[in-house]
Amino acid sequence: MTDRPLFLMTDARHFGVIYRINPWMRPDAWQADPAALTAAAEKSASALSAELQKAGARVEMVPAVEGLPDLVFPANAAIVLDGRALVARFRHPERQGEEAIFRDAFLALKARGLLSEVIELPNKVLQEGAGDCIWDADRGFFWAGYGQRSTSNSLPVIESVFGQRVVGLELATDRFYHLDTCFCPLAGGRILYYPPAFTPQSLGIIRTHVRKQDRIEATDEDAGAFCVNAVNIGRHIVMAKAPDALRTRLGAMGYSVAEVDLAPFILSGGGAYCMTLRLDRVSEPRAAMRAAE
């Protein structure tokens, strides 16, 4: 078994901003030059894939489907841990067509031995995948967002399916509608997060679980550039074009930052993390697992 991280991405050829289900979405801007923006989106997605591979990752691709532009954001497709995939259920009708596409993709990955189990949510539970449920490898639990897209009744389901602790964080604004837009655990126990995205109670929970020296507060500029929506591989962080100050702060903490121009996807309210789904996360370090065998 390889230790190289494995990510799922989606072909961007049918990406576009054709409806508005979050405050960032700009169908008007997209319609100003859809051909150029589609070409730019394909180039950006390829650049993101290349940066992930440069950081040591492998990338699996899901084909694009016409009429499902947000299929390009597979972070919302499922929660994946220890080979088990809990398939998402979307709040907005515009995205509900993605569910069957991703379910089939996960079953195909299972047939190849890349997943061990594909699990459905119970009825009346909305949960939008790893975009709202992020594994914290250093603390050994899930951070789970709710209140905008995912419902609070998803938290005990996640806990039951994976047998892991879930720490719920209520999101305070539709501008930061998924947890991954405003919260990013980093290797070494640090958390990059945007405080205005959370309710006061949720901020208290974050501060209870994360030491002050490990909390990196993103600015309005950082969050608006979708830089909190980042992919972390060890000491490497892959993100959208970053403000100089953020890049400097992260560099001083020992992280290397790789930037990708993701402007077409930011027009839809998504960044680097949204465009990927990590498939090989485990609840225990691989070295510890090998030692126990």
CORNORPE-V140106 format. One record per residue. N is the residue number from 1. RES is the residue in one letter. D_LAST is the distance of its C-alpha to the last C-alpha in Angstrom with 2 decimals. Layout:
# CORNORPE-V140106
n->N res->RES d_last->D_LAST
n->N res->RES d_last->D_LAST
This chain:
# CORNORPE-V140106
n->1 res->M d_last->14.14
n->2 res->T d_last->16.63
n->3 res->D d_last->16.45
n->4 res->R d_last->20.18
n->5 res->P d_last->21.35
n->6 res->L d_last->22.82
n->7 res->F d_last->26.11
n->8 res->L d_last->28.54
n->9 res->M d_last->32.23
n->10 res->T d_last->35.42
n->11 res->D d_last->38.31
n->12 res->A d_last->41.13
n->13 res->R d_last->44.10
n->14 res->H d_last->45.16
n->15 res->F d_last->44.57
n->16 res->G d_last->47.63
n->17 res->V d_last->48.90
n->18 res->I d_last->50.98
n->19 res->Y d_last->50.75
n->20 res->R d_last->50.27
n->21 res->I d_last->47.68
n->22 res->N d_last->47.04
n->23 res->P d_last->49.50
n->24 res->W d_last->48.23
n->25 res->M d_last->48.95
n->26 res->R d_last->52.01
n->27 res->P d_last->53.26
n->28 res->D d_last->56.58
n->29 res->A d_last->55.08
n->30 res->W d_last->53.15
n->31 res->Q d_last->56.29
n->32 res->A d_last->58.17
n->33 res->D d_last->56.48
n->34 res->P d_last->53.76
n->35 res->A d_last->53.68
n->36 res->A d_last->53.10
n->37 res->L d_last->50.52
n->38 res->T d_last->48.59
n->39 res->A d_last->48.56
n->40 res->A d_last->47.48
n->41 res->A d_last->44.65
n->42 res->E d_last->43.30
n->43 res->K d_last->43.57
n->44 res->S d_last->41.82
n->45 res->A d_last->38.90
n->46 res->S d_last->38.51
n->47 res->A d_last->38.65
n->48 res->L d_last->35.92
n->49 res->S d_last->33.64
n->50 res->A d_last->34.49
n->51 res->E d_last->33.68
n->52 res->L d_last->30.24
n->53 res->Q d_last->29.56
n->54 res->K d_last->31.07
n->55 res->A d_last->28.57
n->56 res->G d_last->25.73
n->57 res->A d_last->25.29
n->58 res->R d_last->25.56
n->59 res->V d_last->28.14
n->60 res->E d_last->28.60
n->61 res->M d_last->32.17
n->62 res->V d_last->33.83
n->63 res->P d_last->37.45
n->64 res->A d_last->40.29
n->65 res->V d_last->42.40
n->66 res->E d_last->46.07
n->67 res->G d_last->47.11
n->68 res->L d_last->43.71
n->69 res->P d_last->43.94
n->70 res->D d_last->41.27
n->71 res->L d_last->38.63
n->72 res->V d_last->38.13
n->73 res->F d_last->36.33
n->74 res->P d_last->33.00
n->75 res->A d_last->31.56
n->76 res->N d_last->33.54
n->77 res->A d_last->32.15
n->78 res->A d_last->28.99
n->79 res->I d_last->26.34
n->80 res->V d_last->22.96
n->81 res->L d_last->19.60
n->82 res->D d_last->16.11
n->83 res->G d_last->17.87
n->84 res->R d_last->20.55
n->85 res->A d_last->24.17
n->86 res->L d_last->26.85
n->87 res->V d_last->30.06
n->88 res->A d_last->32.90
n->89 res->R d_last->36.34
n->90 res->F d_last->39.09
n->91 res->R d_last->42.06
n->92 res->H d_last->44.60
n->93 res->P d_last->45.92
n->94 res->E d_last->45.95
n->95 res->R d_last->42.14
n->96 res->Q d_last->41.49
n->97 res->G d_last->41.83
n->98 res->E d_last->38.62
n->99 res->E d_last->36.53
n->100 res->A d_last->36.87
n->101 res->I d_last->36.40
n->102 res->F d_last->33.10
n->103 res->R d_last->31.93
n->104 res->D d_last->32.63
n->105 res->A d_last->30.87
n->106 res->F d_last->27.67
n->107 res->L d_last->27.92
n->108 res->A d_last->28.37
n->109 res->L d_last->25.25
n->110 res->K d_last->23.37
n->111 res->A d_last->24.91
n->112 res->R d_last->23.56
n->113 res->G d_last->19.97
n->114 res->L d_last->20.35
n->115 res->L d_last->20.37
n->116 res->S d_last->19.03
n->117 res->E d_last->21.87
n->118 res->V d_last->25.40
n->119 res->I d_last->26.96
n->120 res->E d_last->30.64
n->121 res->L d_last->32.20
n->122 res->P d_last->34.48
n->123 res->N d_last->38.21
n->124 res->K d_last->40.10
n->125 res->V d_last->37.12
n->126 res->L d_last->37.50
n->127 res->Q d_last->34.52
n->128 res->E d_last->34.61
n->129 res->G d_last->31.03
n->130 res->A d_last->29.26
n->131 res->G d_last->32.78
n->132 res->D d_last->32.97
n->133 res->C d_last->29.36
n->134 res->I d_last->27.51
n->135 res->W d_last->23.95
n->136 res->D d_last->24.05
n->137 res->A d_last->20.74
n->138 res->D d_last->22.04
n->139 res->R d_last->23.13
n->140 res->G d_last->20.52
n->141 res->F d_last->23.20
n->142 res->F d_last->25.56
n->143 res->W d_last->29.14
n->144 res->A d_last->31.28
n->145 res->G d_last->34.88
n->146 res->Y d_last->37.50
n->147 res->G d_last->41.27
n->148 res->Q d_last->42.24
n->149 res->R d_last->40.27
n->150 res->S d_last->37.49
n->151 res->T d_last->38.52
n->152 res->S d_last->37.36
n->153 res->N d_last->36.31
n->154 res->S d_last->33.44
n->155 res->L d_last->31.60
n->156 res->P d_last->30.65
n->157 res->V d_last->29.72
n->158 res->I d_last->27.22
n->159 res->E d_last->25.77
n->160 res->S d_last->25.55
n->161 res->V d_last->24.07
n->162 res->F d_last->21.22
n->163 res->G d_last->20.79
n->164 res->Q d_last->21.46
n->165 res->R d_last->24.46
n->166 res->V d_last->27.41
n->167 res->V d_last->30.16
n->168 res->G d_last->33.33
n->169 res->L d_last->35.87
n->170 res->E d_last->39.27
n->171 res->L d_last->40.84
n->172 res->A d_last->44.51
n->173 res->T d_last->46.01
n->174 res->D d_last->46.02
n->175 res->R d_last->46.05
n->176 res->F d_last->42.38
n->177 res->Y d_last->41.50
n->178 res->H d_last->37.71
n->179 res->L d_last->35.42
n->180 res->D d_last->34.35
n->181 res->T d_last->37.99
n->182 res->C d_last->38.09
n->183 res->F d_last->34.63
n->184 res->C d_last->31.91
n->185 res->P d_last->28.90
n->186 res->L d_last->28.36
n->187 res->A d_last->25.55
n->188 res->G d_last->25.95
n->189 res->G d_last->27.01
n->190 res->R d_last->30.50
n->191 res->I d_last->32.14
n->192 res->L d_last->34.95
n->193 res->Y d_last->37.11
n->194 res->Y d_last->40.72
n->195 res->P d_last->42.09
n->196 res->P d_last->45.06
n->197 res->A d_last->42.77
n->198 res->F d_last->41.66
n->199 res->T d_last->43.52
n->200 res->P d_last->44.29
n->201 res->Q d_last->41.88
n->202 res->S d_last->39.02
n->203 res->L d_last->39.91
n->204 res->G d_last->39.68
n->205 res->I d_last->36.16
n->206 res->I d_last->35.11
n->207 res->R d_last->36.78
n->208 res->T d_last->35.11
n->209 res->H d_last->31.58
n->210 res->V d_last->32.23
n->211 res->R d_last->33.91
n->212 res->K d_last->37.26
n->213 res->Q d_last->36.22
n->214 res->D d_last->33.39
n->215 res->R d_last->35.77
n->216 res->I d_last->37.41
n->217 res->E d_last->40.38
n->218 res->A d_last->41.42
n->219 res->T d_last->45.16
n->220 res->D d_last->47.20
n->221 res->E d_last->47.31
n->222 res->D d_last->43.55
n->223 res->A d_last->42.96
n->224 res->G d_last->45.86
n->225 res->A d_last->44.47
n->226 res->F d_last->41.17
n->227 res->C d_last->39.28
n->228 res->V d_last->37.20
n->229 res->N d_last->35.96
n->230 res->A d_last->33.70
n->231 res->V d_last->30.37
n->232 res->N d_last->28.17
n->233 res->I d_last->25.64
n->234 res->G d_last->24.63
n->235 res->R d_last->28.00
n->236 res->H d_last->29.76
n->237 res->I d_last->31.81
n->238 res->V d_last->33.56
n->239 res->M d_last->36.57
n->240 res->A d_last->40.13
n->241 res->K d_last->42.97
n->242 res->A d_last->42.77
n->243 res->P d_last->45.54
n->244 res->D d_last->45.90
n->245 res->A d_last->45.33
n->246 res->L d_last->41.91
n->247 res->R d_last->40.77
n->248 res->T d_last->42.07
n->249 res->R d_last->40.40
n->250 res->L d_last->36.95
n->251 res->G d_last->37.48
n->252 res->A d_last->38.43
n->253 res->M d_last->35.09
n->254 res->G d_last->33.22
n->255 res->Y d_last->32.63
n->256 res->S d_last->33.94
n->257 res->V d_last->35.79
n->258 res->A d_last->36.34
n->259 res->E d_last->39.20
n->260 res->V d_last->40.05
n->261 res->D d_last->43.39
n->262 res->L d_last->42.50
n->263 res->A d_last->46.06
n->264 res->P d_last->46.39
n->265 res->F d_last->43.39
n->266 res->I d_last->44.57
n->267 res->L d_last->47.71
n->268 res->S d_last->45.52
n->269 res->G d_last->43.70
n->270 res->G d_last->40.40
n->271 res->G d_last->38.58
n->272 res->A d_last->35.48
n->273 res->Y d_last->32.89
n->274 res->C d_last->34.88
n->275 res->M d_last->34.76
n->276 res->T d_last->30.98
n->277 res->L d_last->28.05
n->278 res->R d_last->24.53
n->279 res->L d_last->22.29
n->280 res->D d_last->18.79
n->281 res->R d_last->18.54
n->282 res->V d_last->15.41
n->283 res->S d_last->15.70
n->284 res->E d_last->12.98
n->285 res->P d_last->12.92
n->286 res->R d_last->10.77
n->287 res->A d_last->10.14
n->288 res->A d_last->8.89
n->289 res->M d_last->6.57
n->290 res->R d_last->5.26
n->291 res->A d_last->5.55
n->292 res->A d_last->3.82
n->293 res->E d_last->0.00
